[in-house]
């Protein structure tokens, strides 16, 4: 069978076709991560297609008949019965086979040697070669047609797959731009399995942050407060130095370095050109060209190549003493529906993805009259966070179980020295004395408590607040203020 994959699915050819078909994604084609993913997909498609063409070949039985006939001829030569049998098999496969022509040639041979049988085998062998050659060409034509149809079918599927990937990357680019560098790296090709509706949901929250500057600034501020203390360390760093060398360039045509098989007409050897001088051999030339089997000169040259070498140096650097865990409690009661819900989810998305990027343990608690929890520590990832963010906001409010569960979580190994953020409109009964005592004990263990009040005014006296810092986001004005004592301290907004 013909090896048609050797030139139909070359990476450069496929990439050029993609550039032509999807010019609107030109910027994404320059992305290194996409380029690696594209190379992987091309390799996978080539491998799968090669297997499909080999294992599902509908002409396998016909090729087996031909190969058996060819092998028998090579080993035993030809005779009248063998020729007739091969003509019949050829005719059964190809209804256009010139049965009468072969029979006439066979009768001519018998008449020629009717009385004298000397050299009749030579004539039989010559006719058998013609029959086998025509039979093989017919098989190859049918196989090539089937294979090209299959390749075209798989190519359309491949391009559809790549288009979906490009659309996905475009969505991810928008999310990165909306959330910023602090979280953007989490949104990459590893999220490819997330459903389109979930990507759109994340885009909605990310665009909300992008279009509401004060909320984005609030997230940045909360992120800074939840940052571990810095310390100095000595670390080894690598400095790159560039060196120049000579490198073989196979695309250059400067000098002949050998002989190879290819279909490069401009560099074929003279003896290959001679095949074109004979009508019979011209077909052989076409076959060798189609199969990349023409003998050609191999030419190469040299180009200047630059490479970088890493030079190791020591320098002082800041490091996080420890990126502490984060616990986020989100009020999902009915009073939080509407804009407060969107604000709470957008802030949770930002802080949770930021924590995941920093490889900090992150624990989510939503509460109304009951609580639901989620530990985003690996291997739980973005799809788990999306499930959490999709939880509906309804019912009454009981914040005590959420606070006590958060405090209990602080006693576990992964959540010591945690930062707790409580997001709510604080329309609920006050915490009990027991809650205050439990919180004070945790503060002694270097846990910190923060509140984000979503509403125009706080519903508690912050002088006696259980929280170390209190901020208020006024959705009606789009402003954020820190609350100290009974006073507002404007941070940004009006």
ZAKEKOL-704069 format. One record per residue (C-alpha): residue in three letters; x negated, y negated, z negated; residue number from 1. Coordinates in steps of 0.5 Angstrom, whole numbers, plus 500, padded with zeros to 3 digits. Layout:
["ALA", [X, Y, Z], NUM]
...
//
This chain:
["UNK", [500, 500, 500], 1]
["UNK", [498, 493, 501], 2]
["UNK", [495, 489, 496], 3]
["UNK", [499, 482, 497], 4]
["UNK", [498, 480, 490], 5]
["UNK", [491, 478, 491], 6]
["UNK", [493, 471, 494], 7]
["UNK", [500, 470, 493], 8]
["UNK", [500, 469, 485], 9]
["UNK", [493, 465, 484], 10]
["UNK", [494, 460, 479], 11]
["UNK", [491, 454, 483], 12]
["UNK", [497, 455, 488], 13]
["UNK", [502, 456, 483], 14]
["UNK", [500, 450, 479], 15]
["UNK", [500, 446, 486], 16]
["UNK", [507, 448, 487], 17]
["UNK", [509, 446, 480], 18]
["UNK", [506, 439, 481], 19]
["UNK", [510, 438, 488], 20]
["UNK", [517, 441, 485], 21]
["UNK", [517, 438, 478], 22]
["UNK", [513, 431, 479], 23]
["UNK", [518, 428, 474], 24]
["UNK", [514, 432, 469], 25]
["UNK", [507, 429, 471], 26]
["UNK", [505, 427, 465], 27]
["UNK", [506, 433, 461], 28]
["UNK", [502, 437, 466], 29]
["UNK", [496, 434, 463], 30]
["UNK", [497, 436, 456], 31]
["UNK", [492, 441, 454], 32]
["UNK", [497, 446, 450], 33]
["UNK", [502, 446, 456], 34]
["UNK", [496, 448, 461], 35]
["UNK", [494, 454, 456], 36]
["UNK", [501, 456, 456], 37]
["UNK", [502, 456, 463], 38]
["UNK", [496, 460, 464], 39]
["UNK", [499, 465, 459], 40]
["UNK", [505, 465, 463], 41]
["UNK", [502, 466, 470], 42]
["UNK", [498, 472, 467], 43]
["UNK", [504, 475, 464], 44]
["UNK", [508, 474, 471], 45]
["UNK", [503, 477, 475], 46]
["UNK", [502, 483, 470], 47]
["UNK", [509, 484, 470], 48]
["UNK", [510, 483, 477], 49]
["UNK", [504, 488, 479], 50]
["UNK", [508, 493, 475], 51]
["UNK", [514, 492, 478], 52]
["UNK", [512, 493, 485], 53]
["UNK", [508, 499, 483], 54]
["UNK", [513, 503, 479], 55]
["UNK", [519, 501, 483], 56]
["UNK", [517, 501, 490], 57]
["UNK", [523, 504, 494], 58]
["UNK", [518, 507, 499], 59]
["UNK", [514, 511, 494], 60]
["UNK", [517, 518, 497], 61]
["UNK", [516, 515, 504], 62]
["UNK", [509, 513, 503], 63]
["UNK", [508, 520, 499], 64]
["UNK", [510, 523, 506], 65]
["UNK", [505, 519, 510], 66]
["UNK", [499, 520, 505], 67]
["UNK", [501, 528, 505], 68]
["UNK", [501, 528, 513], 69]
["UNK", [494, 524, 513], 70]
["UNK", [491, 528, 508], 71]
["UNK", [493, 534, 512], 72]
["UNK", [490, 531, 519], 73]
["UNK", [484, 529, 516], 74]
["UNK", [483, 536, 513], 75]
["UNK", [485, 541, 518], 76]
["UNK", [486, 537, 525], 77]
["UNK", [492, 536, 529], 78]
["UNK", [497, 541, 533], 79]
["UNK", [503, 541, 536], 80]
["UNK", [508, 543, 530], 81]
["UNK", [504, 538, 526], 82]
["UNK", [505, 532, 531], 83]
["UNK", [512, 534, 532], 84]
["UNK", [514, 534, 524], 85]
["UNK", [510, 527, 523], 86]
["UNK", [514, 524, 529], 87]
["UNK", [520, 527, 526], 88]
["UNK", [519, 524, 519], 89]
["UNK", [517, 517, 522], 90]
["UNK", [523, 517, 526], 91]
["UNK", [527, 519, 520], 92]
["UNK", [524, 513, 516], 93]
["UNK", [524, 508, 522], 94]
["UNK", [530, 508, 527], 95]
["UNK", [526, 504, 532], 96]
["UNK", [520, 509, 533], 97]
["UNK", [519, 510, 540], 98]
["UNK", [521, 518, 539], 99]
["UNK", [521, 519, 547], 100]
["UNK", [514, 516, 548], 101]
["UNK", [511, 521, 543], 102]
["UNK", [514, 527, 546], 103]
["UNK", [512, 525, 553], 104]
["UNK", [505, 524, 551], 105]
["UNK", [506, 531, 547], 106]
["UNK", [508, 534, 554], 107]
["UNK", [503, 531, 558], 108]
["UNK", [498, 534, 554], 109]
["UNK", [501, 541, 554], 110]
["UNK", [502, 540, 562], 111]
["UNK", [495, 538, 562], 112]
["UNK", [492, 544, 559], 113]
["UNK", [497, 549, 561], 114]
["UNK", [492, 553, 564], 115]
["UNK", [486, 551, 561], 116]
["UNK", [486, 550, 553], 117]
["UNK", [479, 547, 553], 118]
["UNK", [479, 540, 549], 119]
["UNK", [486, 540, 548], 120]
["UNK", [485, 539, 540], 121]
["UNK", [482, 533, 542], 122]
["UNK", [488, 530, 545], 123]
["UNK", [492, 533, 540], 124]
["UNK", [488, 529, 535], 125]
["UNK", [488, 522, 539], 126]
["UNK", [496, 523, 539], 127]
["UNK", [496, 524, 532], 128]
["UNK", [492, 518, 530], 129]
["UNK", [497, 514, 534], 130]
["UNK", [503, 517, 531], 131]
["UNK", [500, 516, 524], 132]
["UNK", [498, 509, 525], 133]
["UNK", [504, 507, 528], 134]
["UNK", [508, 510, 522], 135]
["UNK", [503, 507, 517], 136]
["UNK", [504, 500, 520], 137]
["UNK", [512, 501, 520], 138]
["UNK", [511, 503, 512], 139]
["UNK", [507, 497, 511], 140]
["UNK", [512, 492, 514], 141]
["UNK", [518, 495, 510], 142]
["UNK", [514, 494, 504], 143]
["UNK", [511, 487, 505], 144]
["UNK", [518, 485, 506], 145]
["UNK", [521, 488, 500], 146]
["UNK", [515, 486, 496], 147]
["UNK", [516, 479, 499], 148]
["UNK", [523, 479, 497], 149]
["UNK", [522, 481, 490], 150]
["UNK", [516, 476, 489], 151]
["UNK", [521, 470, 491], 152]
["UNK", [526, 473, 486], 153]
["UNK", [521, 473, 481], 154]
["UNK", [518, 466, 483], 155]
["UNK", [525, 463, 482], 156]
["UNK", [526, 466, 475], 157]
["UNK", [519, 463, 474], 158]
["UNK", [520, 456, 476], 159]
["UNK", [526, 456, 472], 160]
["UNK", [523, 458, 466], 161]
["UNK", [517, 453, 467], 162]
["UNK", [523, 448, 468], 163]
["UNK", [526, 450, 461], 164]
["UNK", [519, 449, 458], 165]
["UNK", [518, 442, 461], 166]
["UNK", [525, 440, 459], 167]
["UNK", [523, 443, 452], 168]
["UNK", [516, 439, 451], 169]
["UNK", [520, 433, 454], 170]
["UNK", [524, 433, 448], 171]
["UNK", [519, 435, 443], 172]
["UNK", [515, 429, 446], 173]
["UNK", [521, 424, 444], 174]
["UNK", [521, 428, 437], 175]
["UNK", [514, 426, 436], 176]
["UNK", [514, 419, 438], 177]
["UNK", [520, 418, 433], 178]
["UNK", [517, 422, 427], 179]
["UNK", [510, 419, 428], 180]
["UNK", [503, 423, 427], 181]
["UNK", [505, 425, 420], 182]
["UNK", [509, 430, 422], 183]
["UNK", [509, 430, 430], 184]
["UNK", [504, 436, 430], 185]
["UNK", [509, 441, 427], 186]
["UNK", [513, 440, 434], 187]
["UNK", [509, 444, 439], 188]
["UNK", [510, 450, 443], 189]
["UNK", [511, 455, 437], 190]
["UNK", [518, 452, 437], 191]
["UNK", [520, 455, 443], 192]
["UNK", [525, 460, 440], 193]
["UNK", [529, 455, 437], 194]
["UNK", [536, 454, 440], 195]
["UNK", [537, 448, 445], 196]
["UNK", [542, 445, 440], 197]
["UNK", [538, 445, 434], 198]
["UNK", [533, 441, 438], 199]
["UNK", [538, 436, 440], 200]
["UNK", [540, 436, 433], 201]
["UNK", [533, 435, 431], 202]
["UNK", [532, 429, 436], 203]
["UNK", [538, 426, 433], 204]
["UNK", [535, 425, 426], 205]
["UNK", [529, 423, 429], 206]
["UNK", [532, 418, 434], 207]
["UNK", [536, 415, 427], 208]
["UNK", [529, 414, 424], 209]
["UNK", [526, 411, 430], 210]
["UNK", [532, 406, 431], 211]
["UNK", [532, 404, 423], 212]
["UNK", [526, 401, 422], 213]
["UNK", [527, 401, 414], 214]
["UNK", [529, 408, 414], 215]
["UNK", [522, 410, 417], 216]
["UNK", [518, 405, 413], 217]
["UNK", [522, 408, 407], 218]
["UNK", [519, 415, 409], 219]
["UNK", [512, 412, 410], 220]
["UNK", [513, 409, 403], 221]
["UNK", [515, 416, 400], 222]
["UNK", [510, 420, 403], 223]
["UNK", [504, 415, 400], 224]
["UNK", [507, 416, 393], 225]
["UNK", [507, 423, 394], 226]
["UNK", [500, 424, 396], 227]
["UNK", [495, 427, 392], 228]
["UNK", [489, 423, 388], 229]
["UNK", [483, 422, 393], 230]
["UNK", [476, 425, 391], 231]
["UNK", [469, 425, 394], 232]
["UNK", [466, 431, 397], 233]
["UNK", [460, 432, 401], 234]
["UNK", [461, 436, 407], 235]
["UNK", [458, 438, 413], 236]
["UNK", [460, 435, 420], 237]
["UNK", [458, 436, 427], 238]
["UNK", [456, 431, 431], 239]
["UNK", [456, 432, 439], 240]
["UNK", [450, 431, 443], 241]
["UNK", [450, 431, 451], 242]
["UNK", [445, 435, 455], 243]
["UNK", [445, 436, 463], 244]
["UNK", [443, 442, 467], 245]
["UNK", [444, 445, 474], 246]
["UNK", [450, 450, 475], 247]
["UNK", [452, 454, 481], 248]
["UNK", [458, 451, 485], 249]
["UNK", [462, 457, 489], 250]
["UNK", [466, 452, 492], 251]
["UNK", [460, 449, 496], 252]
["UNK", [457, 451, 502], 253]
["UNK", [450, 449, 502], 254]
["UNK", [447, 455, 503], 255]
["UNK", [448, 463, 505], 256]
["UNK", [447, 467, 498], 257]
["UNK", [450, 474, 501], 258]
["UNK", [456, 477, 504], 259]
["UNK", [463, 478, 501], 260]
["UNK", [470, 480, 503], 261]
["UNK", [475, 475, 504], 262]
["UNK", [479, 472, 510], 263]
["UNK", [475, 465, 511], 264]
["UNK", [475, 465, 518], 265]
["UNK", [470, 459, 519], 266]
["UNK", [464, 464, 515], 267]
["UNK", [466, 471, 518], 268]
["UNK", [460, 475, 521], 269]
["UNK", [459, 476, 528], 270]
["UNK", [461, 483, 529], 271]
["UNK", [468, 482, 526], 272]
["UNK", [469, 477, 531], 273]
["UNK", [468, 482, 536], 274]
["UNK", [474, 486, 534], 275]
["UNK", [478, 480, 537], 276]
["UNK", [475, 482, 544], 277]
["UNK", [479, 488, 544], 278]
["UNK", [486, 489, 545], 279]
["UNK", [486, 495, 540], 280]
["UNK", [481, 492, 535], 281]
["UNK", [485, 486, 535], 282]
["UNK", [490, 489, 530], 283]
["UNK", [485, 492, 526], 284]
["UNK", [482, 485, 525], 285]
["UNK", [489, 482, 523], 286]
["UNK", [490, 488, 518], 287]
["UNK", [483, 486, 515], 288]
["UNK", [485, 479, 515], 289]
["UNK", [491, 480, 511], 290]
["UNK", [488, 484, 506], 291]
["UNK", [482, 479, 505], 292]
["UNK", [477, 485, 508], 293]
["UNK", [473, 481, 513], 294]
["UNK", [466, 481, 512], 295]
["UNK", [464, 474, 511], 296]
["UNK", [458, 470, 509], 297]
["UNK", [458, 468, 502], 298]
["UNK", [455, 461, 501], 299]
["UNK", [454, 457, 494], 300]
["UNK", [450, 450, 492], 301]
["UNK", [449, 447, 485], 302]
["UNK", [452, 441, 482], 303]
["UNK", [450, 437, 476], 304]
["UNK", [453, 440, 469], 305]
["UNK", [454, 437, 463], 306]
["UNK", [455, 440, 456], 307]
["UNK", [455, 438, 449], 308]
["UNK", [452, 441, 443], 309]
["UNK", [454, 440, 436], 310]
["UNK", [449, 437, 431], 311]
["UNK", [450, 439, 424], 312]
["UNK", [450, 433, 419], 313]
["UNK", [452, 432, 412], 314]
["UNK", [456, 426, 409], 315]
["UNK", [461, 423, 404], 316]
["UNK", [468, 424, 405], 317]
["UNK", [475, 423, 402], 318]
["UNK", [479, 429, 400], 319]
["UNK", [485, 431, 397], 320]
["UNK", [484, 433, 390], 321]
["UNK", [490, 438, 391], 322]
["UNK", [496, 437, 396], 323]
["UNK", [501, 438, 390], 324]
["UNK", [508, 441, 392], 325]
["UNK", [514, 437, 393], 326]
["UNK", [521, 439, 391], 327]
["UNK", [527, 435, 394], 328]
["UNK", [534, 435, 391], 329]
["UNK", [539, 433, 396], 330]
["UNK", [546, 431, 394], 331]
["UNK", [551, 434, 399], 332]
["UNK", [558, 432, 396], 333]
["UNK", [564, 429, 399], 334]
["UNK", [562, 422, 397], 335]
["UNK", [555, 423, 401], 336]
["UNK", [559, 424, 408], 337]
["UNK", [558, 419, 414], 338]
["UNK", [551, 414, 414], 339]
["UNK", [549, 417, 407], 340]
["UNK", [549, 424, 409], 341]
["UNK", [545, 422, 416], 342]
["UNK", [540, 418, 412], 343]
["UNK", [539, 424, 407], 344]
["UNK", [538, 429, 412], 345]
["UNK", [533, 424, 416], 346]
["UNK", [529, 423, 410], 347]
["UNK", [529, 430, 408], 348]
["UNK", [527, 432, 415], 349]
["UNK", [521, 427, 415], 350]
["UNK", [518, 429, 408], 351]
["UNK", [519, 437, 409], 352]
["UNK", [516, 437, 416], 353]
["UNK", [510, 432, 413], 354]
["UNK", [509, 437, 407], 355]
["UNK", [509, 443, 412], 356]
["UNK", [504, 440, 416], 357]
["UNK", [500, 438, 410], 358]
["UNK", [501, 446, 408], 359]
["UNK", [504, 443, 402], 360]
["UNK", [509, 448, 398], 361]
["UNK", [516, 445, 399], 362]
["UNK", [522, 447, 396], 363]
["UNK", [529, 444, 398], 364]
["UNK", [535, 444, 393], 365]
["UNK", [542, 442, 396], 366]
["UNK", [548, 441, 391], 367]
["UNK", [555, 439, 390], 368]
["UNK", [559, 443, 385], 369]
["UNK", [554, 449, 386], 370]
["UNK", [547, 449, 389], 371]
["UNK", [543, 452, 395], 372]
["UNK", [536, 453, 395], 373]
["UNK", [530, 454, 400], 374]
["UNK", [523, 455, 400], 375]
["UNK", [519, 452, 406], 376]
["UNK", [513, 456, 404], 377]
["UNK", [510, 460, 409], 378]
["UNK", [513, 464, 413], 379]
["UNK", [519, 460, 413], 380]
["UNK", [518, 454, 418], 381]
["UNK", [522, 449, 422], 382]
["UNK", [528, 454, 424], 383]
["UNK", [529, 455, 416], 384]
["UNK", [529, 447, 415], 385]
["UNK", [534, 446, 421], 386]
["UNK", [539, 451, 417], 387]
["UNK", [538, 447, 411], 388]
["UNK", [539, 441, 414], 389]
["UNK", [546, 443, 418], 390]
["UNK", [549, 445, 411], 391]
["UNK", [556, 441, 411], 392]
["UNK", [557, 435, 406], 393]
["UNK", [563, 436, 402], 394]
["UNK", [566, 438, 395], 395]
["UNK", [565, 434, 388], 396]
["UNK", [558, 433, 385], 397]
["UNK", [554, 436, 379], 398]
["UNK", [547, 434, 379], 399]
["UNK", [545, 438, 372], 400]
["UNK", [544, 445, 376], 401]
["UNK", [540, 442, 381], 402]
["UNK", [535, 438, 376], 403]
["UNK", [535, 444, 372], 404]
["UNK", [533, 449, 377], 405]
["UNK", [528, 444, 380], 406]
["UNK", [525, 444, 373], 407]
["UNK", [525, 451, 373], 408]
["UNK", [521, 451, 379], 409]
["UNK", [516, 447, 377], 410]
["UNK", [514, 453, 372], 411]
["UNK", [512, 457, 377], 412]
["UNK", [505, 458, 380], 413]
["UNK", [507, 455, 387], 414]
["UNK", [510, 449, 384], 415]
["UNK", [506, 446, 378], 416]
["UNK", [504, 439, 379], 417]
["UNK", [510, 438, 383], 418]
["UNK", [513, 431, 386], 419]
["UNK", [521, 431, 385], 420]
["UNK", [525, 427, 390], 421]
["UNK", [532, 426, 388], 422]
["UNK", [537, 424, 394], 423]
["UNK", [544, 422, 392], 424]
["UNK", [549, 416, 391], 425]
["UNK", [549, 418, 384], 426]
["UNK", [556, 418, 383], 427]
["UNK", [556, 423, 378], 428]
["UNK", [556, 424, 370], 429]
["UNK", [550, 422, 367], 430]
["UNK", [544, 428, 365], 431]
["UNK", [544, 430, 358], 432]
["UNK", [539, 429, 353], 433]
["UNK", [537, 436, 354], 434]
["UNK", [535, 434, 361], 435]
["UNK", [531, 428, 359], 436]
["UNK", [527, 433, 354], 437]
["UNK", [526, 438, 359], 438]
["UNK", [524, 433, 364], 439]
["UNK", [519, 429, 359], 440]
["UNK", [516, 436, 358], 441]
["UNK", [514, 437, 365], 442]
["UNK", [512, 430, 366], 443]
["UNK", [506, 432, 361], 444]
["UNK", [504, 437, 366], 445]
["UNK", [503, 432, 371], 446]
["UNK", [510, 433, 375], 447]
["UNK", [513, 427, 377], 448]
["UNK", [520, 425, 378], 449]
["UNK", [523, 420, 384], 450]
["UNK", [530, 418, 386], 451]
["UNK", [533, 415, 392], 452]
["UNK", [539, 412, 391], 453]
["UNK", [543, 411, 397], 454]
["UNK", [549, 406, 396], 455]
["UNK", [549, 398, 394], 456]
["UNK", [548, 399, 387], 457]
["UNK", [545, 404, 382], 458]
["UNK", [550, 408, 378], 459]
["UNK", [546, 408, 372], 460]
["UNK", [541, 404, 368], 461]
["UNK", [534, 405, 370], 462]
["UNK", [531, 403, 364], 463]
["UNK", [533, 409, 361], 464]
["UNK", [532, 413, 368], 465]
["UNK", [530, 420, 368], 466]
["UNK", [526, 418, 374], 467]
["UNK", [519, 415, 374], 468]
["UNK", [520, 411, 380], 469]
["UNK", [527, 409, 383], 470]
["UNK", [529, 406, 390], 471]
["UNK", [535, 404, 393], 472]
["UNK", [537, 404, 400], 473]
["UNK", [543, 399, 402], 474]
["UNK", [546, 402, 408], 475]
["UNK", [551, 396, 409], 476]
["UNK", [545, 392, 410], 477]
["UNK", [539, 396, 412], 478]
["UNK", [535, 394, 406], 479]
["UNK", [530, 398, 401], 480]
["UNK", [529, 396, 394], 481]
["UNK", [525, 398, 388], 482]
["UNK", [529, 398, 382], 483]
["UNK", [525, 396, 375], 484]
["UNK", [529, 395, 369], 485]
["UNK", [536, 392, 371], 486]
["UNK", [532, 388, 376], 487]
["UNK", [532, 389, 384], 488]
["UNK", [525, 388, 387], 489]
["UNK", [525, 388, 395], 490]
["UNK", [521, 392, 398], 491]
["UNK", [523, 391, 405], 492]
["UNK", [530, 389, 409], 493]
["UNK", [534, 383, 406], 494]
//
